[in-house]
């Protein structure tokens, strides 16, 4: 009885190439399917930036950020804007909206005179997220510890994991993907879309 050659999908040396030549069509495509299903370990985790807010810590994926800008920030105030939008700031030759992330999420804020500006991007439009301070970057697996399923139990779910989260506004649950290591993992695209929509409504009602 002919034994099927054992082929490792980790690398190909001369022996493996010889083994491949011995495979029939069905065996070769089965091997190809197994190889295609293997994902590098590095692709299974993502780096997140810890942001310290008024009511706790949130995590933002680094891939969502264009730049982290240190203070000072010279804000230009505008009329008819939401209270969580302290104004505009110049960034790379253009004026971008700045959002007090603490105030937007929890209706509470901290002193932002030395805040950190996180420049994110929504549909080609840069938006600044102003946070009191930032921590370290955290590698995170794709699976979250807990995902708040709806706004009704969002506050309770978050409060069970970390002190102080009970003061986050329940209607902000849609902007949170889950909880990891006691911190809220933000869904940045959804959050920025909501921010843009609120600003447009405020301007229209001016």
PyMOL commands that place a pseudoatom at each C-alpha (Angstrom):
pseudoatom trace, name=CA, resn=UNK, resi=1, chain=A, elem=C, hetatm=0, pos=[0.000, 0.000, 0.000]
pseudoatom trace, name=CA, resn=UNK, resi=2, chain=A, elem=C, hetatm=0, pos=[1.374, 3.425, -0.945]
pseudoatom trace, name=CA, resn=UNK, resi=3, chain=A, elem=C, hetatm=0, pos=[1.721, 5.854, 1.937]
pseudoatom trace, name=CA, resn=UNK, resi=4, chain=A, elem=C, hetatm=0, pos=[0.722, 9.427, 1.301]
pseudoatom trace, name=CA, resn=UNK, resi=5, chain=A, elem=C, hetatm=0, pos=[3.600, 11.850, 1.863]
pseudoatom trace, name=CA, resn=UNK, resi=6, chain=A, elem=C, hetatm=0, pos=[3.320, 14.108, 4.871]
pseudoatom trace, name=CA, resn=UNK, resi=7, chain=A, elem=C, hetatm=0, pos=[3.657, 17.745, 3.866]
pseudoatom trace, name=CA, resn=UNK, resi=8, chain=A, elem=C, hetatm=0, pos=[4.219, 20.531, 6.366]
pseudoatom trace, name=CA, resn=UNK, resi=9, chain=A, elem=C, hetatm=0, pos=[2.510, 23.832, 5.562]
pseudoatom trace, name=CA, resn=UNK, resi=10, chain=A, elem=C, hetatm=0, pos=[5.036, 25.904, 7.499]
pseudoatom trace, name=CA, resn=UNK, resi=11, chain=A, elem=C, hetatm=0, pos=[7.775, 26.030, 4.883]
pseudoatom trace, name=CA, resn=UNK, resi=12, chain=A, elem=C, hetatm=0, pos=[8.955, 24.303, 1.719]
pseudoatom trace, name=CA, resn=UNK, resi=13, chain=A, elem=C, hetatm=0, pos=[12.422, 22.821, 1.337]
pseudoatom trace, name=CA, resn=UNK, resi=14, chain=A, elem=C, hetatm=0, pos=[13.688, 20.397, -1.316]
pseudoatom trace, name=CA, resn=UNK, resi=15, chain=A, elem=C, hetatm=0, pos=[12.146, 17.400, 0.455]
pseudoatom trace, name=CA, resn=UNK, resi=16, chain=A, elem=C, hetatm=0, pos=[8.745, 19.082, 0.648]
pseudoatom trace, name=CA, resn=UNK, resi=17, chain=A, elem=C, hetatm=0, pos=[8.897, 19.949, -3.031]
pseudoatom trace, name=CA, resn=UNK, resi=18, chain=A, elem=C, hetatm=0, pos=[9.556, 16.293, -3.821]
pseudoatom trace, name=CA, resn=UNK, resi=19, chain=A, elem=C, hetatm=0, pos=[6.611, 15.314, -1.638]
pseudoatom trace, name=CA, resn=UNK, resi=20, chain=A, elem=C, hetatm=0, pos=[4.381, 17.766, -3.486]
pseudoatom trace, name=CA, resn=UNK, resi=21, chain=A, elem=C, hetatm=0, pos=[5.340, 16.171, -6.781]
pseudoatom trace, name=CA, resn=UNK, resi=22, chain=A, elem=C, hetatm=0, pos=[4.100, 12.816, -5.444]
pseudoatom trace, name=CA, resn=UNK, resi=23, chain=A, elem=C, hetatm=0, pos=[0.637, 14.139, -4.622]
pseudoatom trace, name=CA, resn=UNK, resi=24, chain=A, elem=C, hetatm=0, pos=[-2.224, 13.492, -7.001]
pseudoatom trace, name=CA, resn=UNK, resi=25, chain=A, elem=C, hetatm=0, pos=[-4.563, 16.341, -7.927]
pseudoatom trace, name=CA, resn=UNK, resi=26, chain=A, elem=C, hetatm=0, pos=[-7.024, 15.716, -5.098]
pseudoatom trace, name=CA, resn=UNK, resi=27, chain=A, elem=C, hetatm=0, pos=[-4.271, 15.524, -2.471]
pseudoatom trace, name=CA, resn=UNK, resi=28, chain=A, elem=C, hetatm=0, pos=[-2.556, 18.642, -3.818]
pseudoatom trace, name=CA, resn=UNK, resi=29, chain=A, elem=C, hetatm=0, pos=[-5.713, 20.785, -3.653]
pseudoatom trace, name=CA, resn=UNK, resi=30, chain=A, elem=C, hetatm=0, pos=[-6.505, 19.484, -0.176]
pseudoatom trace, name=CA, resn=UNK, resi=31, chain=A, elem=C, hetatm=0, pos=[-3.027, 20.595, 0.879]
pseudoatom trace, name=CA, resn=UNK, resi=32, chain=A, elem=C, hetatm=0, pos=[-3.553, 23.971, -0.812]
pseudoatom trace, name=CA, resn=UNK, resi=33, chain=A, elem=C, hetatm=0, pos=[-6.833, 24.466, 1.068]
pseudoatom trace, name=CA, resn=UNK, resi=34, chain=A, elem=C, hetatm=0, pos=[-5.161, 23.694, 4.410]
pseudoatom trace, name=CA, resn=UNK, resi=35, chain=A, elem=C, hetatm=0, pos=[-2.367, 26.119, 3.614]
pseudoatom trace, name=CA, resn=UNK, resi=36, chain=A, elem=C, hetatm=0, pos=[-4.806, 28.891, 2.686]
pseudoatom trace, name=CA, resn=UNK, resi=37, chain=A, elem=C, hetatm=0, pos=[-6.685, 28.462, 5.967]
pseudoatom trace, name=CA, resn=UNK, resi=38, chain=A, elem=C, hetatm=0, pos=[-3.591, 29.020, 8.072]
pseudoatom trace, name=CA, resn=UNK, resi=39, chain=A, elem=C, hetatm=0, pos=[-3.354, 32.615, 9.350]
pseudoatom trace, name=CA, resn=UNK, resi=40, chain=A, elem=C, hetatm=0, pos=[-0.181, 34.095, 10.806]
pseudoatom trace, name=CA, resn=UNK, resi=41, chain=A, elem=C, hetatm=0, pos=[-0.357, 34.601, 14.574]
pseudoatom trace, name=CA, resn=UNK, resi=42, chain=A, elem=C, hetatm=0, pos=[0.447, 38.298, 14.130]
pseudoatom trace, name=CA, resn=UNK, resi=43, chain=A, elem=C, hetatm=0, pos=[-2.699, 38.757, 12.020]
pseudoatom trace, name=CA, resn=UNK, resi=44, chain=A, elem=C, hetatm=0, pos=[-4.889, 37.544, 14.883]
pseudoatom trace, name=CA, resn=UNK, resi=45, chain=A, elem=C, hetatm=0, pos=[-4.125, 40.476, 17.194]
pseudoatom trace, name=CA, resn=UNK, resi=46, chain=A, elem=C, hetatm=0, pos=[-4.347, 44.241, 16.853]
pseudoatom trace, name=CA, resn=UNK, resi=47, chain=A, elem=C, hetatm=0, pos=[-2.688, 47.096, 18.711]
pseudoatom trace, name=CA, resn=UNK, resi=48, chain=A, elem=C, hetatm=0, pos=[-4.985, 49.374, 20.730]
pseudoatom trace, name=CA, resn=UNK, resi=49, chain=A, elem=C, hetatm=0, pos=[-4.191, 52.679, 22.407]
pseudoatom trace, name=CA, resn=UNK, resi=50, chain=A, elem=C, hetatm=0, pos=[-5.423, 53.107, 25.980]
pseudoatom trace, name=CA, resn=UNK, resi=51, chain=A, elem=C, hetatm=0, pos=[-7.118, 56.475, 26.540]
pseudoatom trace, name=CA, resn=UNK, resi=52, chain=A, elem=C, hetatm=0, pos=[-7.831, 57.689, 30.071]
pseudoatom trace, name=CA, resn=UNK, resi=53, chain=A, elem=C, hetatm=0, pos=[-11.182, 59.462, 30.175]
pseudoatom trace, name=CA, resn=UNK, resi=54, chain=A, elem=C, hetatm=0, pos=[-13.256, 61.098, 32.902]
pseudoatom trace, name=CA, resn=UNK, resi=55, chain=A, elem=C, hetatm=0, pos=[-15.057, 57.865, 33.803]
pseudoatom trace, name=CA, resn=UNK, resi=56, chain=A, elem=C, hetatm=0, pos=[-12.459, 55.212, 33.036]
pseudoatom trace, name=CA, resn=UNK, resi=57, chain=A, elem=C, hetatm=0, pos=[-10.344, 53.862, 30.210]
pseudoatom trace, name=CA, resn=UNK, resi=58, chain=A, elem=C, hetatm=0, pos=[-11.249, 53.175, 26.609]
pseudoatom trace, name=CA, resn=UNK, resi=59, chain=A, elem=C, hetatm=0, pos=[-9.301, 51.431, 23.861]
pseudoatom trace, name=CA, resn=UNK, resi=60, chain=A, elem=C, hetatm=0, pos=[-8.943, 52.731, 20.304]
pseudoatom trace, name=CA, resn=UNK, resi=61, chain=A, elem=C, hetatm=0, pos=[-7.332, 50.694, 17.512]
pseudoatom trace, name=CA, resn=UNK, resi=62, chain=A, elem=C, hetatm=0, pos=[-4.142, 52.286, 16.224]
pseudoatom trace, name=CA, resn=UNK, resi=63, chain=A, elem=C, hetatm=0, pos=[-5.281, 51.536, 12.689]
pseudoatom trace, name=CA, resn=UNK, resi=64, chain=A, elem=C, hetatm=0, pos=[-8.105, 54.065, 13.187]
pseudoatom trace, name=CA, resn=UNK, resi=65, chain=A, elem=C, hetatm=0, pos=[-5.691, 56.922, 13.950]
pseudoatom trace, name=CA, resn=UNK, resi=66, chain=A, elem=C, hetatm=0, pos=[-3.768, 59.142, 11.555]
pseudoatom trace, name=CA, resn=UNK, resi=67, chain=A, elem=C, hetatm=0, pos=[-1.711, 60.910, 14.200]
pseudoatom trace, name=CA, resn=UNK, resi=68, chain=A, elem=C, hetatm=0, pos=[-1.329, 61.506, 17.926]
pseudoatom trace, name=CA, resn=UNK, resi=69, chain=A, elem=C, hetatm=0, pos=[-0.769, 65.228, 18.569]
pseudoatom trace, name=CA, resn=UNK, resi=70, chain=A, elem=C, hetatm=0, pos=[0.689, 66.489, 21.834]
pseudoatom trace, name=CA, resn=UNK, resi=71, chain=A, elem=C, hetatm=0, pos=[-0.403, 69.793, 23.445]
pseudoatom trace, name=CA, resn=UNK, resi=72, chain=A, elem=C, hetatm=0, pos=[-0.768, 72.696, 23.259]
pseudoatom trace, name=CA, resn=UNK, resi=73, chain=A, elem=C, hetatm=0, pos=[-3.803, 72.870, 20.999]
pseudoatom trace, name=CA, resn=UNK, resi=74, chain=A, elem=C, hetatm=0, pos=[-5.185, 76.212, 19.835]
pseudoatom trace, name=CA, resn=UNK, resi=75, chain=A, elem=C, hetatm=0, pos=[-8.938, 75.767, 19.517]
pseudoatom trace, name=CA, resn=UNK, resi=76, chain=A, elem=C, hetatm=0, pos=[-11.234, 78.077, 17.573]
pseudoatom trace, name=CA, resn=UNK, resi=77, chain=A, elem=C, hetatm=0, pos=[-14.709, 78.240, 19.104]
pseudoatom trace, name=CA, resn=UNK, resi=78, chain=A, elem=C, hetatm=0, pos=[-17.781, 78.025, 16.898]
pseudoatom trace, name=CA, resn=UNK, resi=79, chain=A, elem=C, hetatm=0, pos=[-21.448, 78.838, 17.528]
pseudoatom trace, name=CA, resn=UNK, resi=80, chain=A, elem=C, hetatm=0, pos=[-24.209, 76.250, 17.184]
pseudoatom trace, name=CA, resn=UNK, resi=81, chain=A, elem=C, hetatm=0, pos=[-22.106, 73.225, 18.016]
pseudoatom trace, name=CA, resn=UNK, resi=82, chain=A, elem=C, hetatm=0, pos=[-22.770, 70.411, 20.506]
pseudoatom trace, name=CA, resn=UNK, resi=83, chain=A, elem=C, hetatm=0, pos=[-21.360, 70.946, 23.996]
pseudoatom trace, name=CA, resn=UNK, resi=84, chain=A, elem=C, hetatm=0, pos=[-18.890, 68.079, 23.469]
pseudoatom trace, name=CA, resn=UNK, resi=85, chain=A, elem=C, hetatm=0, pos=[-17.325, 69.898, 20.497]
pseudoatom trace, name=CA, resn=UNK, resi=86, chain=A, elem=C, hetatm=0, pos=[-14.968, 72.527, 21.966]
pseudoatom trace, name=CA, resn=UNK, resi=87, chain=A, elem=C, hetatm=0, pos=[-14.090, 73.901, 18.533]
pseudoatom trace, name=CA, resn=UNK, resi=88, chain=A, elem=C, hetatm=0, pos=[-11.790, 73.538, 15.560]
pseudoatom trace, name=CA, resn=UNK, resi=89, chain=A, elem=C, hetatm=0, pos=[-8.053, 73.042, 15.429]
pseudoatom trace, name=CA, resn=UNK, resi=90, chain=A, elem=C, hetatm=0, pos=[-5.564, 73.444, 12.592]
pseudoatom trace, name=CA, resn=UNK, resi=91, chain=A, elem=C, hetatm=0, pos=[-4.050, 70.152, 11.479]
pseudoatom trace, name=CA, resn=UNK, resi=92, chain=A, elem=C, hetatm=0, pos=[-1.830, 69.786, 8.418]
pseudoatom trace, name=CA, resn=UNK, resi=93, chain=A, elem=C, hetatm=0, pos=[-3.165, 72.923, 6.814]
pseudoatom trace, name=CA, resn=UNK, resi=94, chain=A, elem=C, hetatm=0, pos=[-6.869, 72.337, 7.399]
pseudoatom trace, name=CA, resn=UNK, resi=95, chain=A, elem=C, hetatm=0, pos=[-9.363, 73.006, 10.169]
pseudoatom trace, name=CA, resn=UNK, resi=96, chain=A, elem=C, hetatm=0, pos=[-10.795, 69.868, 11.758]
pseudoatom trace, name=CA, resn=UNK, resi=97, chain=A, elem=C, hetatm=0, pos=[-13.545, 69.376, 14.313]
pseudoatom trace, name=CA, resn=UNK, resi=98, chain=A, elem=C, hetatm=0, pos=[-12.403, 68.474, 17.821]
pseudoatom trace, name=CA, resn=UNK, resi=99, chain=A, elem=C, hetatm=0, pos=[-14.487, 66.211, 20.054]
pseudoatom trace, name=CA, resn=UNK, resi=100, chain=A, elem=C, hetatm=0, pos=[-14.185, 65.984, 23.833]
pseudoatom trace, name=CA, resn=UNK, resi=101, chain=A, elem=C, hetatm=0, pos=[-14.387, 62.200, 23.941]
pseudoatom trace, name=CA, resn=UNK, resi=102, chain=A, elem=C, hetatm=0, pos=[-15.067, 62.043, 27.685]
pseudoatom trace, name=CA, resn=UNK, resi=103, chain=A, elem=C, hetatm=0, pos=[-17.953, 64.477, 27.418]
pseudoatom trace, name=CA, resn=UNK, resi=104, chain=A, elem=C, hetatm=0, pos=[-19.373, 62.746, 24.362]
pseudoatom trace, name=CA, resn=UNK, resi=105, chain=A, elem=C, hetatm=0, pos=[-19.409, 59.317, 25.999]
pseudoatom trace, name=CA, resn=UNK, resi=106, chain=A, elem=C, hetatm=0, pos=[-20.316, 60.138, 29.587]
pseudoatom trace, name=CA, resn=UNK, resi=107, chain=A, elem=C, hetatm=0, pos=[-21.477, 63.766, 29.877]
pseudoatom trace, name=CA, resn=UNK, resi=108, chain=A, elem=C, hetatm=0, pos=[-18.452, 64.298, 32.148]
pseudoatom trace, name=CA, resn=UNK, resi=109, chain=A, elem=C, hetatm=0, pos=[-15.148, 65.919, 31.297]
pseudoatom trace, name=CA, resn=UNK, resi=110, chain=A, elem=C, hetatm=0, pos=[-11.718, 66.648, 32.733]
pseudoatom trace, name=CA, resn=UNK, resi=111, chain=A, elem=C, hetatm=0, pos=[-9.233, 69.469, 32.293]
pseudoatom trace, name=CA, resn=UNK, resi=112, chain=A, elem=C, hetatm=0, pos=[-8.134, 69.270, 28.668]
pseudoatom trace, name=CA, resn=UNK, resi=113, chain=A, elem=C, hetatm=0, pos=[-5.551, 72.062, 28.724]
pseudoatom trace, name=CA, resn=UNK, resi=114, chain=A, elem=C, hetatm=0, pos=[-2.867, 69.388, 28.412]
pseudoatom trace, name=CA, resn=UNK, resi=115, chain=A, elem=C, hetatm=0, pos=[-5.028, 66.913, 26.547]
pseudoatom trace, name=CA, resn=UNK, resi=116, chain=A, elem=C, hetatm=0, pos=[-3.871, 64.632, 23.764]
pseudoatom trace, name=CA, resn=UNK, resi=117, chain=A, elem=C, hetatm=0, pos=[-5.414, 65.026, 20.316]
pseudoatom trace, name=CA, resn=UNK, resi=118, chain=A, elem=C, hetatm=0, pos=[-6.054, 61.787, 18.437]
pseudoatom trace, name=CA, resn=UNK, resi=119, chain=A, elem=C, hetatm=0, pos=[-6.670, 62.467, 14.760]
pseudoatom trace, name=CA, resn=UNK, resi=120, chain=A, elem=C, hetatm=0, pos=[-8.973, 59.844, 13.286]
pseudoatom trace, name=CA, resn=UNK, resi=121, chain=A, elem=C, hetatm=0, pos=[-10.526, 59.592, 9.849]
pseudoatom trace, name=CA, resn=UNK, resi=122, chain=A, elem=C, hetatm=0, pos=[-14.145, 59.244, 8.814]
pseudoatom trace, name=CA, resn=UNK, resi=123, chain=A, elem=C, hetatm=0, pos=[-14.864, 58.805, 5.102]
pseudoatom trace, name=CA, resn=UNK, resi=124, chain=A, elem=C, hetatm=0, pos=[-11.814, 60.874, 4.207]
pseudoatom trace, name=CA, resn=UNK, resi=125, chain=A, elem=C, hetatm=0, pos=[-12.662, 63.569, 6.763]
pseudoatom trace, name=CA, resn=UNK, resi=126, chain=A, elem=C, hetatm=0, pos=[-10.197, 63.947, 9.664]
pseudoatom trace, name=CA, resn=UNK, resi=127, chain=A, elem=C, hetatm=0, pos=[-11.760, 64.389, 13.109]
pseudoatom trace, name=CA, resn=UNK, resi=128, chain=A, elem=C, hetatm=0, pos=[-9.894, 65.117, 16.339]
pseudoatom trace, name=CA, resn=UNK, resi=129, chain=A, elem=C, hetatm=0, pos=[-10.676, 63.158, 19.503]
pseudoatom trace, name=CA, resn=UNK, resi=130, chain=A, elem=C, hetatm=0, pos=[-9.421, 65.097, 22.519]
pseudoatom trace, name=CA, resn=UNK, resi=131, chain=A, elem=C, hetatm=0, pos=[-8.649, 62.955, 25.578]
pseudoatom trace, name=CA, resn=UNK, resi=132, chain=A, elem=C, hetatm=0, pos=[-7.179, 63.927, 28.975]
pseudoatom trace, name=CA, resn=UNK, resi=133, chain=A, elem=C, hetatm=0, pos=[-4.277, 61.480, 28.658]
pseudoatom trace, name=CA, resn=UNK, resi=134, chain=A, elem=C, hetatm=0, pos=[-3.203, 58.263, 27.023]
pseudoatom trace, name=CA, resn=UNK, resi=135, chain=A, elem=C, hetatm=0, pos=[-1.568, 55.095, 28.267]
pseudoatom trace, name=CA, resn=UNK, resi=136, chain=A, elem=C, hetatm=0, pos=[0.282, 52.279, 26.606]
pseudoatom trace, name=CA, resn=UNK, resi=137, chain=A, elem=C, hetatm=0, pos=[-0.591, 50.370, 23.475]
pseudoatom trace, name=CA, resn=UNK, resi=138, chain=A, elem=C, hetatm=0, pos=[-2.163, 46.996, 24.152]
pseudoatom trace, name=CA, resn=UNK, resi=139, chain=A, elem=C, hetatm=0, pos=[-2.086, 43.994, 21.812]
pseudoatom trace, name=CA, resn=UNK, resi=140, chain=A, elem=C, hetatm=0, pos=[-5.512, 42.424, 21.744]
pseudoatom trace, name=CA, resn=UNK, resi=141, chain=A, elem=C, hetatm=0, pos=[-6.908, 39.229, 20.333]
pseudoatom trace, name=CA, resn=UNK, resi=142, chain=A, elem=C, hetatm=0, pos=[-9.969, 39.567, 18.125]
pseudoatom trace, name=CA, resn=UNK, resi=143, chain=A, elem=C, hetatm=0, pos=[-12.249, 37.930, 20.704]
pseudoatom trace, name=CA, resn=UNK, resi=144, chain=A, elem=C, hetatm=0, pos=[-13.452, 40.342, 23.391]
pseudoatom trace, name=CA, resn=UNK, resi=145, chain=A, elem=C, hetatm=0, pos=[-14.122, 39.436, 27.005]
pseudoatom trace, name=CA, resn=UNK, resi=146, chain=A, elem=C, hetatm=0, pos=[-17.621, 40.867, 26.918]
pseudoatom trace, name=CA, resn=UNK, resi=147, chain=A, elem=C, hetatm=0, pos=[-19.813, 42.613, 24.364]
pseudoatom trace, name=CA, resn=UNK, resi=148, chain=A, elem=C, hetatm=0, pos=[-22.645, 44.851, 25.569]
pseudoatom trace, name=CA, resn=UNK, resi=149, chain=A, elem=C, hetatm=0, pos=[-25.596, 43.542, 23.535]
pseudoatom trace, name=CA, resn=UNK, resi=150, chain=A, elem=C, hetatm=0, pos=[-27.844, 46.576, 23.867]
pseudoatom trace, name=CA, resn=UNK, resi=151, chain=A, elem=C, hetatm=0, pos=[-28.248, 49.919, 25.572]
pseudoatom trace, name=CA, resn=UNK, resi=152, chain=A, elem=C, hetatm=0, pos=[-30.506, 48.501, 28.313]
pseudoatom trace, name=CA, resn=UNK, resi=153, chain=A, elem=C, hetatm=0, pos=[-27.762, 46.502, 29.985]
pseudoatom trace, name=CA, resn=UNK, resi=154, chain=A, elem=C, hetatm=0, pos=[-24.743, 48.411, 28.693]
pseudoatom trace, name=CA, resn=UNK, resi=155, chain=A, elem=C, hetatm=0, pos=[-24.255, 50.398, 31.882]
pseudoatom trace, name=CA, resn=UNK, resi=156, chain=A, elem=C, hetatm=0, pos=[-24.637, 47.349, 34.114]
pseudoatom trace, name=CA, resn=UNK, resi=157, chain=A, elem=C, hetatm=0, pos=[-22.366, 45.196, 31.925]
pseudoatom trace, name=CA, resn=UNK, resi=158, chain=A, elem=C, hetatm=0, pos=[-19.603, 47.774, 31.908]
pseudoatom trace, name=CA, resn=UNK, resi=159, chain=A, elem=C, hetatm=0, pos=[-19.985, 48.509, 35.600]
pseudoatom trace, name=CA, resn=UNK, resi=160, chain=A, elem=C, hetatm=0, pos=[-19.511, 44.854, 36.438]
pseudoatom trace, name=CA, resn=UNK, resi=161, chain=A, elem=C, hetatm=0, pos=[-16.061, 44.957, 34.872]
pseudoatom trace, name=CA, resn=UNK, resi=162, chain=A, elem=C, hetatm=0, pos=[-14.604, 48.279, 35.959]
pseudoatom trace, name=CA, resn=UNK, resi=163, chain=A, elem=C, hetatm=0, pos=[-15.482, 50.866, 38.583]
pseudoatom trace, name=CA, resn=UNK, resi=164, chain=A, elem=C, hetatm=0, pos=[-16.826, 54.148, 37.283]
pseudoatom trace, name=CA, resn=UNK, resi=165, chain=A, elem=C, hetatm=0, pos=[-18.297, 52.897, 34.015]
pseudoatom trace, name=CA, resn=UNK, resi=166, chain=A, elem=C, hetatm=0, pos=[-21.797, 53.122, 35.456]
pseudoatom trace, name=CA, resn=UNK, resi=167, chain=A, elem=C, hetatm=0, pos=[-21.758, 56.830, 34.573]
pseudoatom trace, name=CA, resn=UNK, resi=168, chain=A, elem=C, hetatm=0, pos=[-21.387, 56.274, 30.842]
pseudoatom trace, name=CA, resn=UNK, resi=169, chain=A, elem=C, hetatm=0, pos=[-24.469, 57.308, 28.906]
pseudoatom trace, name=CA, resn=UNK, resi=170, chain=A, elem=C, hetatm=0, pos=[-26.511, 54.188, 28.015]
pseudoatom trace, name=CA, resn=UNK, resi=171, chain=A, elem=C, hetatm=0, pos=[-27.384, 55.609, 24.584]
pseudoatom trace, name=CA, resn=UNK, resi=172, chain=A, elem=C, hetatm=0, pos=[-23.667, 55.452, 23.693]
pseudoatom trace, name=CA, resn=UNK, resi=173, chain=A, elem=C, hetatm=0, pos=[-23.691, 51.640, 23.760]
pseudoatom trace, name=CA, resn=UNK, resi=174, chain=A, elem=C, hetatm=0, pos=[-23.736, 51.489, 19.963]
pseudoatom trace, name=CA, resn=UNK, resi=175, chain=A, elem=C, hetatm=0, pos=[-20.241, 52.972, 19.894]
pseudoatom trace, name=CA, resn=UNK, resi=176, chain=A, elem=C, hetatm=0, pos=[-18.736, 50.205, 22.021]
pseudoatom trace, name=CA, resn=UNK, resi=177, chain=A, elem=C, hetatm=0, pos=[-17.632, 46.858, 20.574]
pseudoatom trace, name=CA, resn=UNK, resi=178, chain=A, elem=C, hetatm=0, pos=[-17.025, 45.246, 23.946]
pseudoatom trace, name=CA, resn=UNK, resi=179, chain=A, elem=C, hetatm=0, pos=[-14.888, 45.253, 27.061]
pseudoatom trace, name=CA, resn=UNK, resi=180, chain=A, elem=C, hetatm=0, pos=[-11.286, 44.124, 27.372]
pseudoatom trace, name=CA, resn=UNK, resi=181, chain=A, elem=C, hetatm=0, pos=[-9.207, 44.170, 30.548]
pseudoatom trace, name=CA, resn=UNK, resi=182, chain=A, elem=C, hetatm=0, pos=[-11.713, 46.499, 32.201]
pseudoatom trace, name=CA, resn=UNK, resi=183, chain=A, elem=C, hetatm=0, pos=[-11.705, 49.031, 29.351]
pseudoatom trace, name=CA, resn=UNK, resi=184, chain=A, elem=C, hetatm=0, pos=[-14.325, 49.884, 26.759]
pseudoatom trace, name=CA, resn=UNK, resi=185, chain=A, elem=C, hetatm=0, pos=[-13.283, 48.946, 23.225]
pseudoatom trace, name=CA, resn=UNK, resi=186, chain=A, elem=C, hetatm=0, pos=[-14.655, 51.670, 20.960]
pseudoatom trace, name=CA, resn=UNK, resi=187, chain=A, elem=C, hetatm=0, pos=[-16.128, 51.045, 17.535]
pseudoatom trace, name=CA, resn=UNK, resi=188, chain=A, elem=C, hetatm=0, pos=[-14.456, 54.089, 16.004]
pseudoatom trace, name=CA, resn=UNK, resi=189, chain=A, elem=C, hetatm=0, pos=[-16.158, 54.102, 12.560]
pseudoatom trace, name=CA, resn=UNK, resi=190, chain=A, elem=C, hetatm=0, pos=[-19.612, 53.952, 14.174]
pseudoatom trace, name=CA, resn=UNK, resi=191, chain=A, elem=C, hetatm=0, pos=[-18.648, 56.602, 16.732]
pseudoatom trace, name=CA, resn=UNK, resi=192, chain=A, elem=C, hetatm=0, pos=[-17.274, 59.009, 14.110]
pseudoatom trace, name=CA, resn=UNK, resi=193, chain=A, elem=C, hetatm=0, pos=[-20.336, 58.550, 11.910]
pseudoatom trace, name=CA, resn=UNK, resi=194, chain=A, elem=C, hetatm=0, pos=[-22.547, 59.488, 14.858]
pseudoatom trace, name=CA, resn=UNK, resi=195, chain=A, elem=C, hetatm=0, pos=[-20.358, 62.475, 15.732]
pseudoatom trace, name=CA, resn=UNK, resi=196, chain=A, elem=C, hetatm=0, pos=[-20.564, 63.761, 12.169]
pseudoatom trace, name=CA, resn=UNK, resi=197, chain=A, elem=C, hetatm=0, pos=[-24.323, 63.304, 12.114]
pseudoatom trace, name=CA, resn=UNK, resi=198, chain=A, elem=C, hetatm=0, pos=[-24.791, 65.190, 15.407]
pseudoatom trace, name=CA, resn=UNK, resi=199, chain=A, elem=C, hetatm=0, pos=[-22.620, 68.080, 14.184]
pseudoatom trace, name=CA, resn=UNK, resi=200, chain=A, elem=C, hetatm=0, pos=[-24.589, 68.337, 10.936]
pseudoatom trace, name=CA, resn=UNK, resi=201, chain=A, elem=C, hetatm=0, pos=[-27.889, 68.374, 12.839]
pseudoatom trace, name=CA, resn=UNK, resi=202, chain=A, elem=C, hetatm=0, pos=[-26.635, 71.060, 15.241]
pseudoatom trace, name=CA, resn=UNK, resi=203, chain=A, elem=C, hetatm=0, pos=[-25.428, 73.211, 12.342]
pseudoatom trace, name=CA, resn=UNK, resi=204, chain=A, elem=C, hetatm=0, pos=[-28.747, 72.843, 10.519]
pseudoatom trace, name=CA, resn=UNK, resi=205, chain=A, elem=C, hetatm=0, pos=[-30.701, 73.845, 13.616]
pseudoatom trace, name=CA, resn=UNK, resi=206, chain=A, elem=C, hetatm=0, pos=[-28.185, 76.659, 14.329]
for i in range(1, 206): cmd.bond("trace and resi %d" % i, "trace and resi %d" % (i + 1))
show_as sticks, trace
zoom trace
